[in-house]
Amino acid sequence: MEQSRFSSIGKLLRSTSYVLKFMTRRIWYKLSNDYKSTFQRKHPLLFTVFNNGTLETIPTTQDLSSARLLWEYTIQRIHFSYITLALKRKRQHNLIRQLGLQCDE
């Protein structure tokens, strides 16, 4: 999704939650448990988003917070990948020291 096409964060999150609902209904429930466990190891955040999705038609607050979490993760990966790499390799960086950053498990 192209985030610059949306005029507000609310519209972006609602659209993202509809896309996640569609993917959950059409794809997620049809996958085998073996594939889901492999997916969980490789993409723990997406696994949580798909596994916690509701099947209601209108996005719930849980759906919107999952969409927000997904966007925050995506933006961090795009714009701060060098910080993530430094954290994983236990190297020093000014932002890590100044903000007291650490990796989530």
trRosetta pair geometry for C-beta under 8 A, 3 or more apart (Angstrom, degrees):
i j d omega theta_ij theta_ji phi_ij phi_ji
1 5 7.9 -117 175 41 79 118
1 12 7.7 137 136 -153 136 85
1 15 6.9 144 -143 119 147 119
1 16 6.5 -123 23 -90 165 85
1 19 6.9 -136 -56 -21 129 165
2 5 4.6 71 95 -10 103 113
3 6 6.2 -57 -166 27 50 109
3 12 5.8 36 -140 -132 81 137
3 71 7.3 109 -98 -142 134 118
6 9 7.7 101 120 -92 126 22
6 11 4.7 -175 -162 95 109 109
6 12 4.1 154 88 -68 166 86
6 15 6.8 -144 -92 17 133 140
7 11 6.2 48 50 28 72 148
8 11 4.9 96 60 7 83 99
8 12 7.1 -147 98 -4 46 88
9 12 5.5 -56 -149 39 37 115
9 13 6.1 34 155 -18 70 107
10 13 6.0 -57 -145 38 28 106
10 14 6.3 26 157 -17 64 107
11 14 5.8 -53 -143 38 30 109
11 15 6.2 28 158 -16 64 108
12 15 6.0 -60 -149 39 26 108
12 16 6.2 25 155 -18 64 110
12 67 8.0 169 125 151 72 123
12 71 7.1 71 138 -95 121 155
13 16 5.6 -54 -143 39 31 112
13 17 6.2 31 157 -20 65 105
13 64 5.1 55 153 -151 124 84
13 67 4.6 131 -155 103 73 131
13 68 5.7 -1 -116 -64 124 80
13 71 7.3 -91 -92 -8 78 142
14 17 5.8 -56 -147 36 29 109
14 18 6.6 31 153 -19 64 103
14 59 5.8 -162 -135 22 69 152
14 64 7.1 -14 -79 -104 56 99
14 67 7.9 177 -50 72 14 172
15 18 5.7 -53 -152 34 33 111
15 19 6.6 33 151 -18 65 104
16 19 5.6 -54 -150 36 34 112
16 20 6.3 34 152 -18 67 106
16 67 3.9 129 99 -151 118 119
16 70 6.7 -173 170 73 136 129
16 71 6.7 -89 -85 -52 172 110
17 20 5.5 -51 -144 39 35 113
17 21 6.3 41 153 -23 65 103
17 59 4.0 68 117 -121 144 134
17 63 4.1 86 -154 149 124 107
17 64 5.6 -45 -60 -80 146 51
17 66 7.1 106 -109 68 90 97
17 67 4.4 -83 -61 -43 79 137
18 21 5.5 -50 -147 34 32 114
18 22 6.4 35 153 -20 63 103
18 59 6.7 -82 -57 -56 67 114
19 22 5.7 -52 -151 34 32 113
19 23 6.4 28 153 -16 65 106
20 23 5.7 -54 -145 39 32 109
20 24 6.1 35 154 -22 66 106
20 49 6.1 -88 -148 158 135 113
20 50 7.3 -140 -168 -90 94 62
20 53 5.9 -158 141 -104 103 133
20 63 6.8 172 78 -158 126 93
20 66 6.6 -178 145 111 170 122
20 67 6.3 -142 -5 -82 140 89
20 70 7.5 -179 -77 -14 135 161
21 24 5.7 -55 -146 36 29 112
21 25 6.2 22 158 -14 65 108
21 53 6.2 176 -100 -175 57 126
21 54 7.8 -27 -111 74 102 61
21 55 7.6 129 -153 -127 95 38
21 59 7.2 -125 -40 -89 134 80
21 63 6.7 4 -61 -138 104 137
22 25 6.1 -60 -146 40 27 105
22 26 5.8 0 168 3 66 118
23 26 6.4 -66 -130 50 23 95
23 27 5.2 -32 -170 33 64 120
23 28 6.4 73 135 -30 73 100
23 50 7.0 -81 112 -109 106 105
24 27 7.4 -53 -92 54 9 77
24 28 4.6 -25 -140 21 49 137
24 29 7.1 59 165 -24 62 91
24 50 5.4 173 -100 -148 91 74
24 53 4.1 -116 -87 84 164 154
24 55 7.5 -136 115 -90 122 72
25 28 7.6 35 -7 35 15 96
25 29 7.0 -13 -147 10 29 120
25 55 6.6 109 -88 -130 99 90
26 30 7.5 -34 154 0 39 125
27 30 6.2 -86 -161 40 28 106
27 31 6.8 33 157 -38 70 103
28 31 6.1 -51 -160 10 33 114
28 36 8.0 75 -165 -103 77 109
28 50 4.7 -178 -112 -176 144 120
28 51 7.9 -157 -177 -71 138 47
28 53 7.5 119 39 40 164 134
31 35 4.8 -109 179 82 108 127
31 36 5.5 128 110 -57 120 89
31 39 7.6 13 154 -10 158 145
32 35 4.8 94 60 8 83 101
32 36 7.0 -146 98 -6 44 88
33 36 5.4 -52 -145 37 36 115
33 37 6.4 36 156 -20 67 102
34 37 6.0 -55 -150 34 29 107
34 38 6.6 28 151 -15 63 106
35 38 5.6 -55 -150 38 35 112
35 39 6.1 38 151 -22 67 107
36 39 5.4 -53 -145 38 31 115
36 40 6.3 39 152 -27 64 102
36 47 7.3 113 -174 -134 77 105
37 40 5.5 -45 -147 29 34 117
37 41 6.9 35 153 -18 62 100
38 41 6.0 -55 -156 33 33 109
38 42 6.5 15 154 -6 67 111
39 42 6.0 -66 -145 46 31 102
39 43 5.8 -38 179 45 71 101
39 46 7.3 -87 168 94 103 110
39 47 5.7 147 121 -85 92 102
40 43 7.4 -80 -118 66 16 60
40 44 6.2 47 -175 -104 60 62
40 47 4.2 90 -107 -120 68 163
41 44 7.5 4 -134 -63 12 84
43 46 4.1 -8 145 36 121 115
43 47 5.9 141 98 -26 76 88
44 47 5.5 -55 -146 35 32 117
44 48 6.5 33 157 -20 65 103
45 48 5.8 -56 -155 34 31 110
45 49 6.5 30 150 -18 65 105
45 69 7.0 -156 -163 138 110 109
45 70 6.9 145 148 -102 116 67
45 73 5.5 106 180 -103 169 171
46 49 5.4 -52 -146 36 37 113
46 50 6.2 29 159 -12 70 106
46 70 7.5 72 -93 -115 68 108
47 50 6.2 -59 -145 42 27 103
47 51 5.8 20 160 -15 64 117
48 51 5.9 -60 -136 43 25 107
48 52 5.9 7 169 -5 64 117
48 66 7.6 -161 118 -130 86 104
49 52 6.5 -69 -141 45 19 97
49 53 6.7 41 156 -52 58 98
49 66 4.5 129 -131 -175 85 116
49 67 8.0 104 -144 -68 123 41
49 69 7.1 -165 -83 79 106 115
49 70 5.8 42 -90 -66 154 117
50 53 5.8 -34 -152 -5 31 119
52 62 6.5 -123 149 166 109 120
52 66 6.3 -179 84 -85 116 135
53 63 6.5 61 -137 -105 73 89
53 66 6.9 -117 -84 69 74 172
54 60 5.3 40 29 10 148 132
54 62 6.3 96 -21 73 115 124
54 63 6.1 -89 30 -53 98 107
56 59 7.9 156 90 -94 101 14
56 60 6.1 80 52 -40 135 106
59 63 4.2 -129 -157 88 84 137
59 64 5.6 97 149 -53 122 85
59 67 7.8 -14 -154 -13 140 137
60 63 4.9 105 50 4 68 99
60 64 7.2 -132 99 -1 39 87
61 64 5.6 -53 -146 39 37 111
61 65 6.2 34 155 -17 68 104
62 65 6.0 -55 -145 39 29 106
62 66 6.4 33 153 -20 63 105
63 66 5.7 -55 -150 35 31 112
63 67 6.5 31 152 -18 64 105
64 67 5.6 -51 -148 36 33 112
64 68 6.3 35 152 -20 65 104
65 68 5.4 -49 -144 37 37 114
65 69 6.2 41 154 -21 66 103
66 69 5.7 -52 -147 36 31 112
66 70 6.4 34 153 -20 63 106
67 70 5.6 -54 -149 35 31 114
67 71 6.5 28 154 -16 65 105
68 71 5.8 -56 -149 38 32 108
68 72 6.3 32 154 -20 66 106
69 72 5.7 -53 -146 36 31 111
69 73 6.3 32 155 -19 64 107
70 73 5.8 -56 -150 37 29 112
70 74 6.3 29 153 -19 64 108
71 74 5.5 -54 -145 37 33 112
71 75 6.2 31 158 -17 67 106
72 75 6.0 -56 -145 38 29 108
72 76 6.3 30 155 -19 63 108
73 76 5.8 -57 -149 37 28 111
73 77 6.4 27 154 -19 64 107
74 77 5.8 -57 -150 36 30 110
74 78 6.3 24 155 -17 65 108
75 78 5.8 -56 -144 38 32 108
75 79 5.9 -8 171 13 69 114
76 79 6.9 -72 -129 53 21 84
76 80 5.1 -45 -163 49 63 115
76 84 7.1 102 149 -55 99 122
77 80 7.6 -40 -68 59 9 71
77 81 5.8 42 -173 -82 49 91
77 84 7.1 -4 -111 -11 57 159
78 81 7.1 -38 -162 -35 5 104
80 83 4.4 -26 176 29 96 120
80 84 6.3 104 121 -22 83 91
81 84 5.5 -53 -150 37 39 114
81 85 6.2 41 152 -21 68 105
82 85 5.6 -50 -145 37 33 114
82 86 6.4 35 153 -20 63 104
82 93 7.7 147 132 -117 92 152
83 86 5.7 -54 -149 37 32 111
83 87 6.4 34 151 -20 65 104
83 93 6.1 -155 -120 98 71 160
83 95 5.7 -55 -111 83 125 134
83 96 6.6 167 -155 -60 92 90
83 101 6.8 -10 172 111 120 168
84 87 5.7 -53 -150 35 31 112
84 88 6.4 28 154 -17 65 106
84 103 7.5 89 -145 -99 72 103
85 88 5.9 -55 -146 37 30 109
85 89 6.2 10 161 -1 66 112
86 89 6.1 -66 -140 50 27 97
86 91 4.4 -94 -151 68 79 100
86 92 7.4 -73 -175 73 120 15
86 93 4.5 50 144 -25 167 130
86 96 6.2 -126 113 -39 124 140
87 90 7.5 23 -178 -76 30 38
87 96 6.4 173 -80 -110 84 127
87 101 6.4 -89 -88 122 127 110
87 102 6.9 147 -150 -143 123 33
87 103 5.0 143 144 -49 130 100
88 103 6.7 77 -76 -66 66 150
92 96 6.9 -152 -158 63 41 129
92 97 6.8 20 -160 -45 86 116
93 96 4.4 88 62 3 89 109
93 97 7.0 -172 85 -5 45 87
94 97 5.9 -64 -150 41 31 107
94 98 5.8 22 160 -15 71 115
95 98 5.8 -56 -131 43 29 107
95 99 5.7 -3 178 10 67 116
95 101 6.6 22 131 -6 84 136
96 99 7.0 -69 -132 52 14 87
96 100 7.8 55 171 -112 48 7
96 101 4.7 -90 -128 50 61 107
97 100 7.7 14 -177 -70 23 45
